């Protein structure tokens, strides 16, 4: 799809999502049935990582988490033309580098970082893999919401870091922010919540439950659509969004 060319990903645009799971095969069964994804192994991907496809186009990755102490989560990657430079800016703004920029074969360069409040996200400097082959369609990435304790501080942090994607000419960010306490218990740490498009969230919630997941937050209205928060059959949280 033309809209998903690497050149179209302004720095700070969500360009990929991946799930770190204890059991990748169980993840394939869950998401394959829920979203109709198919899967393929990539020769230059890390071991036990599969690419999820929607109608033959890449939409996400499922990876085996190598350390049981690590959380079972969906992580969003934001595009950048220069991961090293963005990491320097991020650190100067009060963020932290969890894993420094590392090449992933010819696919690109990735890094894992946090913002100034500790919310974890990834950076992706594209090579042969620009990002989503499909998005904004049922079963594909639609939005990511930052739940934070200080929306003003988050606005300043990301507004500076990703200015063009958020405020530049023609900006249409797939990225918002809200107080943690709007949806979650106040003690929940700041985090990003990946949203996948769903034509019928109520029906999708039934499928999530049937497949062994659970409903965390029933459907509620937001400025960007109707949202329900769920977990998969291994505990990774994500949201379903109807716009």
Number of C-alpha atoms within 10 A of each C-alpha: 9 9 12 15 13 20 12 12 20 21 24 25 22 27 28 24 23 21 22 22 25 19 15 20 14 14 21 19 15 22 20 17 14 18 18 16 23 19 19 13 14 12 10 11 15 13 12 15 23 23 20 24 23 21 12 13 16 22 23 25 22 23 21 20 19 12 8 10 7 11 13 18 21 21 23 25 23 23 27 24 19 15 23 18 11 18 21 13 14 21 15 11 16 13 20 21 17 13 12 16 23 15 15 15 13 11 17 18 22 23 21 20 23 19 20 18 18 15 17 21 19 23 29 30 27 24 16 11 18 20 27 22 22 23 23 16 13 19 24 25 27 23 22 22 16 20 24 24 19 14 15 12 13 19 13 12 19 17 15 15 18 19 16 17 23 22 13 12 8 9 13 11 17 19 18 15 18 17 16 20 13 10 14 13 9 13 9 13 15 20 21 23 21 25 26 22 22 26 14 13 19 14 10 17 22 14 17 21 15 13 16 13 20 20 17 15 14 13 20 12 12 10 7 12 12 18 22 22 21 23 19 22 21 19 16 18 22 22 26 28 29 19 14
